[in-house]
Amino acid sequence: MSEKYTGTGFAPAHITGFFEIHNHKDMQYKGSTGCGLVFDQGVEADLQAGDTLKRTRVFLNGSPVQVDAINTAIEMLTDLPVAVNIKTNMPLGCGLGLSGAGALSVAYALNQALSLNYTSKHLADIVHLAEVKTVSGLGDVTAQLYRGAVIRTKPGKPSNGEVDFIPSEKFIVYVVVLGNVSTKSVIGNREMVDRINSAGGKAHSLTLKHPTIDNFMEQSKNFTMETGLLKDRAKDLIEAVEFSGGKASQAMIGDTVFAISDEKTKNEVYKSMLEFGEVLELNSGTGCYTI
């Protein structure tokens, strides 16, 4: 008799401020280092698995969608057909790490549904390899095992990689999505990779010397400018945020601006961003900090 298995999972969104690409012939060592913010909000997955289903289908908020990393992760975890609905209020392909978050949430859901009994890091290893195989990400998944301001200090799959943190209390990050950018089009460009690695290595070093959120934001903005990845409208929005008293940069890799501010300027910063589009308010995650 055929059985149907059900499971749920969650994984957080992640915005990369700057990064450095580390290529390797062995995909488990391929990845990136850098620094980004991991949020309390992200992607929820609700799935069914079983041979009563005709084929694997993935839905985003109820509508069919093709996300290569999710399909590849499913294939690496089970031979059974899977029907999964991933739910989020954030758009895919805009630098919010949702490809990795979607695949990781599905991996957690399959782990529950099929009683695979894998650890979080083992599941993340599988998802990282799925992202690398599909050229949809290089380091989001390692960071998404944590919360707060995560510094990825060693590349590769999560069980091989290493992380550190910028101590910080939880804070609000304002986000405006301006458009989509293909990760593959950027990391597949050799000239761009050279610029990314030069600027990313510099930003990484300077952030480790002075690990504060303000400095992370500054180094992130410098990175976008030095690489040439900064879009014109994103540049205008960053300048508007700075004029209002906040700090902003462009999410990597995407046409999305993220910003922070103090209590005195948050209303002005929010208003300045609202002129460019809908503003998402994300919690930076619990993180690590000193009272």
C-alpha positions, 0 to 999 in steps of 0.5 A, spaced: 500 500 500 502 506 498 504 511 503 504 519 503 509 523 507 508 530 510 513 535 513 514 542 514 521 546 514 523 553 515 530 557 513 531 564 514 533 570 508 540 572 508 543 578 505 550 578 503 554 585 503 560 583 500 563 576 498 569 573 495 569 567 490 573 561 492 573 556 486 575 548 487 575 542 482 571 539 488 564 542 489 564 541 497 570 545 497 567 551 492 564 557 495 565 564 498 567 568 504 564 574 506 559 577 511 552 578 511 545 579 515 541 573 517 534 574 518 528 572 523 524 572 517 525 567 511 521 561 507 517 556 510 516 549 506 510 545 506 510 538 503 508 531 501 512 526 498 510 519 496 509 514 490 502 516 489 504 523 486 505 523 479 511 527 479 515 533 483 512 539 483 514 546 486 510 552 488 511 559 490 505 561 494 501 557 491 503 558 484 508 553 480 515 555 480 522 553 477 527 553 482 533 549 480 536 549 487 530 546 490 529 541 485 536 538 485 536 538 493 530 534 492 533 529 487 539 528 492 535 527 498 529 522 495 527 518 489 520 519 491 515 524 487 514 531 492 509 536 492 512 542 496 509 549 497 514 554 499 511 561 502 514 567 503 513 575 502 519 576 499 521 575 491 526 570 489 532 572 485 533 579 488 539 578 493 535 575 499 538 568 499 531 565 498 534 560 493 538 557 498 533 558 504 527 555 499 532 549 498 534 548 505 527 549 508 525 543 503 530 539 506 528 540 513 521 538 511 523 532 507 528 530 513 521 530 517 517 527 513 521 521 511 525 520 518 531 521 514 534 523 521 540 528 518 543 533 522 542 541 520 549 541 518 548 535 513 542 537 510 545 544 509 551 540 506 546 537 501 543 544 499 550 547 498 552 542 493 545 543 490 546 551 489 553 550 487 551 545 482 546 549 479 550 556 480 545 559 484 549 560 490 556 560 493 555 561 501 548 563 503 546 556 506 552 556 511 550 563 513 543 561 514 544 556 519 545 562 524 542 568 525 545 576 526 551 578 522 555 572 520 562 572 517 564 566 513 571 566 514 572 559 510 569 557 504 566 550 502 560 546 504 557 548 511 561 542 515 567 544 512 566 552 512 567 556 518 564 562 521 564 568 526 560 574 528 559 581 529 556 582 536 550 586 535 543 586 538 537 585 534 535 591 529 531 592 523 533 592 516 529 596 511 529 593 504 527 595 497 527 590 491 528 594 485 529 588 480 532 581 479 539 580 477 542 573 475 547 570 480 549 565 474 551 571 469 555 575 475 559 569 477 560 566 470 564 572 468 571 571 469 573 579 469 567 580 474 570 575 479 577 578 479 573 585 481 569 581 486 575 577 489 579 584 489 574 588 493 571 582 497 578 581 500 579 588 502 572 589 505 573 582 509 579 584 512 577 591 514 571 588 517 575 583 521 579 589 523 573 593 526 567 588 526 561 593 527 555 593 523 556 600 521 563 598 518 560 592 515 555 597 512 560 602 509 565 596 507 559 593 503 557 600 500 565 600 498 564 593 495 558 595 490 562 601 488 569 598 486 566 591 483 561 595 478 555 591 481 552 598 483 545 599 479 544 606 477 537 606 481 540 603 487 545 608 487 540 614 488 536 610 493 543 609 497 544 616 497 537 618 499 538 614 505 544 617 507 541 624 506 536 622 511 541 619 516 542 612 515 546 607 512 545 603 506 548 598 500 546 593 495 544 586 496 549 581 493 547 579 488 541 583 486 538 589 485 536 590 492 538 596 497 538 594 504 539 600 510 539 601 517 538 607 521 538 609 529 532 611 532 532 618 531 533 618 523 529 611 522 522 615 520 526 619 515 530 613 512 523 609 511 520 615 508 526 616 503 526 609 501 518 608 500 519 613 494 523 608 491 518 602 492 515 597 497 519 597 504 520 590 507 522 591 515 526 585 517 529 583 523 536 582 523 536 575 528 538 574 535 545 574 533 551 575 539 552 581 543 554 584 549 549 587 554 
